[in-house]
Every structure is written in C-alpha cells, then in structure tokens.
C-alpha cells in the first residue's frame, strides 16, 4: 500500500496544491489518509476535463460509485487511488454515503445546464467541499465536526466559482446561480459572449457578501475546534484574501492569489488558527 499512498500524495501535489500544503501540518500518522481522500476528490473534480464529453464522464463517475459499493474489487486493487481510498474507509470508518453523494454532486459538472438557484449551489457545496472537510476532520479527530465544515465548505465554493468564472464562462458552464443573475438583469448569453456589465459585477458583489456571511459563521466555529482538526480547515485561510482580491476585479479578470502567497497564508493560519477564517 505504500506505493498507492505515495501515488496519491503526488497526485494531490500536482492537482490540489493548497490541500497538499495544508496536509503537511497534519500529524504524520494521518497524512497518507488525507492524501488518499484528496486524491479521490481530485479524480472526481477533474472528470469533465479528462472525459471531455458527458457520457464518458458519467462512465468514470459510475466506476467510482461501483468501487464504493464493492462491485469493482479487482479493478480497485489495481488502481492506486481506489485502493488507498478503500483502505482509509475501513481504517477510519468513513461513511461511503458522503463519498457517493460527492460523486453524484459532480455529475452537474459534466453538463452545461446552469445552476438554477442559490439554494441548489449551497447543496452542491455541502455535498462537495463541506463533505471533504467533514471527512478530513473525521480522519484527524474521529469526529465529523459538521457544524464548522458546512459553512466552511460553502464559503470555499462561493469564492472558488468566482475565481474560476472566466474559465467556466469560456466553456459555457454556469455555476453562478441563475436566479441571482436574473435579479441583476444578467443574461447567460451575454456571459458566454464574454460581455461584462454593471449588473454582472453587482451579482458578484452580492455573491461575495453571501460568501462572507458563511465565512463569519465558519470563523465562529473554527476557533472552538480541537487543535488536531486544524489541517482539515487550513485551506479556508485563502477565502478571505481571495474575496478581497475579487472586490478589485471585473468578473472576467482573473483574480488568483500567487502560489507563494497561498502557501504563506496557509502557513500563517497553521501558526495562528484565529487567521483561518479571518
């Protein structure tokens, strides 16, 4: 299994640098398990990019669902991420229902249908980012800590979809809720044509305000967390700075924090947990 876990660590280092850095602050005995969890998430989150079309994407996601239900034991043992994932599920008694829900939520990624409303986006965030934090916290502490994980995951998701907006718009994928856009007089075809507007930026301002409310809720919970849970929440330290950067950008202008600063923000939060959701 050592090779499988090493493969997972390399995959996370390449595809999810923030969580890779955060895991370096976890107790050594739990790092392999976290990398296995995050490698699984990386495999699921990039299915659209790898598969290119919905049908092969659906097949890939179904394969992972079958792995979790025990229907692909032979194939799973030959796949390093699947083998490591099944090992940590048993070792840490992780609920496969959360992992299956994460897979199902990412089926939305395969299609160009817009996110209909804010409530659906919040559910998507709970089943993806929040679930990932919940499972990581369980690995670290034996407890799910969902009261903190839920708002933390939503805040991460709302910031993330704004940072990735130019990429999503370019491939006609709309995570920004349609009801929010309609309230500000924004039509999807204008977005897909690359046309910015005062209404679009106003919609993003409102979305950042919602993200900050979730970030504040997470902050109130994070300060009371056991210290051993810290690594699961460290990527949240990027949300506040990301939102402030987005405040100064048009919706179509990339607003990515530099890699060295991202690493510094995580390091700073590890030294002072009060900064995680500051």
N, C-alpha and C positions, 0 to 999 in steps of 0.2 A: 504493500500500500504506500510505501514511502515515495515511489515514483509517481503514483497518482496524485498525491498531495503536492509534490514538487511541481507537477504539471499545472495544478490548479493555481498555485502561487504565481507561476509565470504568466498564466492567462490573466489573472487579476492585475498583475503589474502592468501588462500591456493594454488592458481594456478598461480598467477601473482604478486609475492611479490613486484617486482620493481614498477609496476604501483600502487599497493596499497600504498606503501610508498610515492610515488610522489603525490598521491591524498591528502594525509594528509596536503600538503602545499597549496592546493586549498582553495578558500573561502568556508566556511562551507555550505553555501546555495547551492553549486554546487557539493558537494562530492557525494551525493546519485546518481545524474545523471551520474557522471563519473564512479562510481562503476557499475551501470547498463550497461553502454556501454562496460566496460572492462569485465564484466561477460559474456555478449553476445559473445565478442571476444574469451574468454576462452572456451566457449562451442563449438564454431566453430573450433578453433585451435586444440582441442583435439579429434575431431571426429574420426580420424584414430585410436587413442589409445583406444577409447571406443568401436568403432564398430568392429575393427579387420579386417573386410573384406570390399571391395569396395561397394557392394550392400547395406548392412545396413547403411554404411556411406552416400551413396547417398540419402537414405530414410531420414536420420536425417537432412541432409543439405536441402533437398527439403521441409521438415516440416518447417524449419526456413524461407525459401523463401515464403512459403504459409502464415506464420504468418505475414510477412511484407506486403503481398498483400491483407491481410484482409480475407483470406479464412479459418482461424483457430481460430476465435474469442473465441469460447467456450473453446477450449483446451488451448489457450494462456492465458486466465484469470486464469487458474488453474496452470500455470507454472510461478513461481516467476520471473525468468529472462525475459521471454517473456512479462509478464505483466508490469514489470518495464521498459523494453525497449520501449514498445508501449506508455507508459506514457511520457517518455522523448522525444520521437519522436514528439509527439504532443506539449509538453511544449516548446521545443527548436527549433521546426520547422526543424528537421533534415531531410536530403534528403534520402529517402529509397533507392534511386538508388546506393548510396555509400555503404550502408549496403548489398544490394543484390549483388553488384559486389564483396564485400569482401567474401561473401558466395561462389560465383561462383569461385573465385580465389583459394579457399581452396579445391575445388574438385581435384586439382592437387595432393594434399597431399594423396589422397586415393589410388593412383596407383604408380607403380614402374617405370613408364616411366621417363627417366632423363630430367632435364631441358635442353632444346636444345641449347640455346644461351644466352649470357649476356642480350640482349635486352628483351628477354622474362622474365628473372629474374627481371629486372628493372620494367617491367609492373606488375609482381606479387607483388613486393614490394610496388608499388604505390597503388595497389588495396587492400593491407592488412595493412601494418604498416603505410604508409603515410595517408591512408584513416582514420585510427584510430586516428592519431594525428589531422587531419583536423576536425573530428567530435568532438573531445575533446576540441579543440580550439573554435569551434562554441558554445559549451556548456558554456565555460568560458567567451567568449567575444562577441558572436553574429556574429563573422566573422570567415571565414574558414582558413585564413592565409596559403593558399596552397603553396605560394611561399617558405615558410620556411618548411612546413610539407612534401613536396615531397622529397627534398634531405635528410631531417632528417630520413624519413622512409626507404629510400634506404640504408643509412649508417647503420641503425639498422639491417636491414635484412641481409646485407652482412656480418656484424660481427656475427650475430646470427647463420647463416648457417655454419660458420667456427667453432664456439664454439660447435655446435651440430653435427659436421661432424662424429665423431666416432659412435654416436647413429644412425644417418641416414645410414651410411655405413653398420652397423650391420643388418639393416632390408632392405638393398638393395634399399635404396631411395637416389636419387642423385639430390641435389639442386645446386651443383657447376656446372656451365654451361659446357655442353659437348664440345662446340667449344673452350673454354678456356683450358680444359683438353687436347684436341687433339693437340692444339698448343704447348703443353709442352710434348707431347708424352705419355700421360697417358691413359690407357685403363680402362673402368669401371670394367672389370672382375678382374683386379689387386686390385682395391679399395675394391670390395666385398670380395676378398680373404684376406683382411687385410694387403696387401703389400704396404708399404710406398716406396717412391723413391724421388730422387732429383727433378724429373720433377713434382711430385705432390706438393712438398713443394714450388717449383718455381711458380706453378699455384696459390697456396695460397698467396704467396708474391704479385703476380700481383693483386689478388682479394682484398687484404688489401690496396694496393695502390689506387685502384678504390674507395674503401670504404672511404679512407682518403680524396679523392677529393670531394666526396659528403658531408663528414663531414665538410670540409672547406666551401663549399657552404652554408651548413646549418648555420655554425657559423656566416657567414656574414649577414645572415637574422635574426638569433635569437637575436642578440644584438639590433636590432631595434624593437623587439616585445613589445607590451604593457605588463606591469608587470602582469596583471591579466591572461595572457595566459601562464605564466611560468610553471604551473603544467603539462600542456599537453606535454611539451618538456623536462621535467626533466630526464626521463629515457635515453635520449640521452647522459647524462653525463657519462654513462657506456661504451660508444662505444670506445672512445679514449683509456682508460685504457685496455679495452678488446683486442684491436688491438695490443697494446704494449705487452701484455701478450702472445698473439698468435705469435708474432715475435720470441719469445724464445722457441717455442714448435714445435715438429714434428706434422704433420697434424693429426696423430692418437692419440696424447697425449692430454687428457682433459685439458682445459685451462679455468677454471671457477673462476671468482672472488669470494672470500668468501662472505657469506651473510652480515657479519658486515661491510665489506669494501664497498659493494654495497650500503648499507644504508648510510654510511658516505659520499660516493661520491654524492649521491642524496641530502643529507643534505647540503653539501658544495656548490653544484650548486644552491640550493634554496637561500642560503645566498649571493652568488655572481653569478648572471646569466651569466657572462662572461665565467664561467667554464663549462657551459652546453655542449658546443661543442669544448672544448679546446683540 
